[in-house]
Amino acid sequence: MHPEPRILGQRFSACRRVACLLLPALLAGLITTCHNSPTVTEQVTPPYLRMRLCAGEAQLQWSDASEWITMDGEISIEGSGQIVADAAEGAQFCLGDGSTLELAPKTAIEVRNLSISPRLQVTLRDGSLLFEAQNTSYEFVVPVCTVTLLSARSRFRIEINDVMTHLVVEEGGITCAPALPRALLACWEMYAVPGEEPEVAEFCDASGTATVSALTPSPRPVTSPTAQEFEPTATSTPSPTLTPTHTPTLTPTPTPTRRVVISTRTPTPVPPTDTPAPPPPTEPPDEPPDEPPDEPPPPPRTEPPPPPPTDEPPPPPTDEPPPPPTDEPRPTLSSG
């Protein structure tokens, strides 16, 4: 007799029973994992599309909604929306990659998820902003150009009004195409008006530590000639020249200083008049340098008269005077 076939059949039956018992447990685990897995949107949302309000207050309106809501907590930018900072405090946002976006009071922006490229687009509608980047996945749209980042660690400020765009780079480098054909690096600023050539100037020394503070918004030149500062000269050059001011401090954050626009127009001569010339001023007499001019001289020093002598005069002499002479003959001695 050969028992081997019977033993093999028993072993196969035991393995089949174990597999039948384990298969339902494995299927239950797979079903539970599928139900608890995150959605596809949560898995693919990159850090630069996650925005959280860190300070201040702001109002948000999504493009597919008609109501404004107060921002609270974190949002994920899937489409586009408008954000307006508080009129008194402004707003500061922290993004998922560590970058920060600070809006001045009443500043209005539009944020958009660019599906064609992995970046967040921020359009500045009005006001000013300060952006400190930890990633290059951002672009900023202003009236004269589109600002893109050249380095991950960048810090720059953008300010716009009705006619002027002011761009200041404090750290890193950016591009502003098509208005500026070259890159704008640290310690450089740009003033631009649509349809005109931008003006670029250096406001600090990028190779050293001497920079100016960047927390306070810098003044920008205006186009009205009445608001500019003029300094007449004797030349006849009609165009004003921009003179940047280098103001070094010891803080590591550069900020643009105020630039003075100097006009070179010739001043209008004033016709002479018949008014007589004023008389020459009279010089006061010289005063002694050691004494104050308004103090009178000291009075002469007076001394009290000496006291009368107290010694009594000597008494007169008491000796009697000699007797007067007489004419009587003197007795003579007779001889014998």
Secondary structure, DSSP 4 states (H G I P E B T S, - for coil): ---HHHHHHHHHHHHHHHHHHHHHHHHHHHHHHHHHSPPHHHHH--GGGEEEEEEE-EEEEETT-SS-EE--SEEE-SSEEEEEEBTTTBEEEEETTS-EEEE-TT-EEEEEEETTTTEEEEEEEEEEEEEEESSS-EEEE-SS-EEEESSSSEEEEEEE-SS-EEEEEEESEEEEETT-SS-EETTEEEEE-TTS--EEEE-S-TTSS-B---SSPPP---S-GGGS-----S----S-EEE-----BS-SS--PPPPEEEP-PPPPPPPP--PPPPPPPPPPPP--TTS-TTSPPPPPP--PPPPPP-PPPPPPP-PPPPPPP--PPPP-PPP-
